[in-house]
Each structure stands twice: as structure tokens, then as C-alpha cells.
Amino acid sequence: MELGAILRAPLTGARMLVHAAEDLSTLADNARGQPDAAKRITDRLDALLVEVTAVVSVAAQVVERAQVLDDAASALVAEAQEIIVGGRSLRHTGDTLDGHAQEIIAGGQDLVAVAASLDETLLIFRQHLPRLLGALGTVEQLEDSAETMAEILQPLQGAAERVGKVTKRLSRS
């Protein structure tokens, strides 16, 4: 049954009742003036009963469809409320992300400044690298000399200890 028919059903039912009442009035008028009126009245009442039954059936369908519409509207309201809550949550998340994005942008500017400073430091380091490499050769030579000195002084260490002991004894005497 389509929605238009459901919405028109109360009017259709009322129209059918008015028509039935008119028919009943016509039957009563005819019954007063005609001998076979009882048969016609019975037939008309049977037809009226069929129409009233149809009206009751349509009214029941209207009530049933109205309940379905009410249930659907309730479900729609619940869904709309969930969408509203979800939308608020989504907006809060978006605001939070916007704040984080602003922090990242500010941090990015700091990184640019650090990178510029690193470029300057690296340039200075590159300028002094040849001298550092030259000095490294001198350090290696000094290391070799220190090893040679250690080899020379190691045998003298025992003699130096003995001289120290002798000096101590002499100074006590």
C-alpha cells in the first residue's frame, strides 16, 4: 500500500461511512413505500457491512503502517543522535590534529634554523679538515716516538727504583 493511500485512508473511511448512512436513509425511505423493500434493505445492509469491513481493514492497515513509520522515525532519531555525537568527536579530533600540525610547523622552522647552523659548521669543518689531517700525521709520529721512548725507558725503570731506594737510605743516615 502506498503512502498516499495510507494518508487518505481516514478520509476514505469517513466518506464510505457517510455514503453508507445515505444508502441506509434511502433504503428506509424505499422500505416505507415498497413491499419488497425488506429484501433490498437486507442486500443494501450486506453491502454496507462489506464496506464497513473494508473501512475497518484499511484503518487497521493505517494503524499498522503508522506504527512502522513511528518505529522508523525513532530509529532515525537514534541514528541522528549518534551522528551528532560522532560529528562532535570528529571535530574535536580535527581541532587536536590542527594543534599538532601547528606544533609541527613551528618545530619545522626550528629544524630549518638548526640545518642552517649545521651547514655553517660543516663549511668551517671542511675548511679546517686539511690542517686536521696534516696534524693527524704529526700525532702518529708522536705516537711512534712515545713507543720508542717507552721501549728505551723500560729497562731503566728497575735501575731508577734502586737509585731511589739508595737515596732514601742515604738521606736517613
ZICORLIN-V859037 format. One record per residue. N is the residue number from 1. RES is the residue in one letter. PHI is phi in whole degrees, -180 to 180 (999 if undefined). NEAR is the number of other C-alpha atoms within 10 Angstrom. Layout:
<<N;RES;PHI;NEAR> <N;RES;PHI;NEAR>>
//
This chain:
<<1;M;999;9> <2;E;-84;6> <3;L;-62;10> <4;G;-61;8> <5;A;-66;13> <6;I;-66;19> <7;L;-70;13> <8;R;-85;11> <9;A;-56;17> <10;P;-61;15> <11;L;-68;12> <12;T;-62;16> <13;G;-63;19> <14;A;-65;12> <15;R;-62;13> <16;M;-66;17> <17;L;-66;16> <18;V;-62;12> <19;H;-61;14> <20;A;-64;19> <21;A;-65;13> <22;E;-63;12> <23;D;-62;17> <24;L;-65;16> <25;S;-65;12> <26;T;-62;13> <27;L;-62;19> <28;A;-63;14> <29;D;-63;12> <30;N;-67;16> <31;A;-65;16> <32;R;-69;10> <33;G;-106;9> <34;Q;-137;10> <35;P;-73;9> <36;D;-90;10> <37;A;-66;16> <38;A;-60;15> <39;K;-64;11> <40;R;-66;14> <41;I;-64;18> <42;T;-63;12> <43;D;-62;13> <44;R;-67;17> <45;L;-66;16> <46;D;-62;12> <47;A;-64;14> <48;L;-63;19> <49;L;-63;13> <50;V;-63;12> <51;E;-67;17> <52;V;-65;16> <53;T;-62;12> <54;A;-64;14> <55;V;-63;20> <56;V;-63;13> <57;S;-63;13> <58;V;-65;19> <59;A;-64;17> <60;A;-64;12> <61;Q;-65;15> <62;V;-62;20> <63;V;-64;13> <64;E;-63;13> <65;R;-67;16> <66;A;-64;14> <67;Q;-66;12> <68;V;-62;12> <69;L;-63;12> <70;D;-64;12> <71;D;-63;12> <72;A;-64;12> <73;A;-65;12> <74;S;-63;12> <75;A;-64;12> <76;L;-65;12> <77;V;-64;12> <78;A;-62;12> <79;E;-63;12> <80;A;-63;12> <81;Q;-66;12> <82;E;-64;12> <83;I;-64;12> <84;I;-63;12> <85;V;-63;12> <86;G;-63;12> <87;G;-64;12> <88;R;-64;12> <89;S;-63;12> <90;L;-62;12> <91;R;-65;12> <92;H;-60;12> <93;T;-63;12> <94;G;-62;12> <95;D;-63;12> <96;T;-63;12> <97;L;-63;12> <98;D;-63;12> <99;G;-61;12> <100;H;-64;12> <101;A;-63;12> <102;Q;-64;12> <103;E;-65;12> <104;I;-64;12> <105;I;-63;12> <106;A;-63;11> <107;G;-64;12> <108;G;-64;12> <109;Q;-65;12> <110;D;-63;12> <111;L;-64;12> <112;V;-63;11> <113;A;-65;12> <114;V;-65;12> <115;A;-62;12> <116;A;-64;12> <117;S;-64;12> <118;L;-63;12> <119;D;-61;12> <120;E;-64;12> <121;T;-64;12> <122;L;-64;12> <123;L;-63;12> <124;I;-63;11> <125;F;-62;12> <126;R;-62;12> <127;Q;-67;11> <128;H;-94;11> <129;L;-60;12> <130;P;-59;11> <131;R;-66;10> <132;L;-65;13> <133;L;-67;11> <134;G;-64;10> <135;A;-67;12> <136;L;-63;12> <137;G;-62;11> <138;T;-65;12> <139;V;-63;12> <140;E;-63;11> <141;Q;-67;12> <142;L;-64;12> <143;E;-63;12> <144;D;-61;12> <145;S;-64;12> <146;A;-65;12> <147;E;-65;12> <148;T;-63;11> <149;M;-62;11> <150;A;-64;12> <151;E;-66;11> <152;I;-74;11> <153;L;-79;12> <154;Q;-59;10> <155;P;-66;10> <156;L;-80;11> <157;Q;-62;11> <158;G;-61;11> <159;A;-65;11> <160;A;-65;12> <161;E;-64;11> <162;R;-66;11> <163;V;-62;12> <164;G;-63;12> <165;K;-66;12> <166;V;-65;11> <167;T;-63;11> <168;K;-63;11> <169;R;-67;10> <170;L;-67;9> <171;S;-73;8> <172;R;-82;6> <173;S;-79;5>>
//
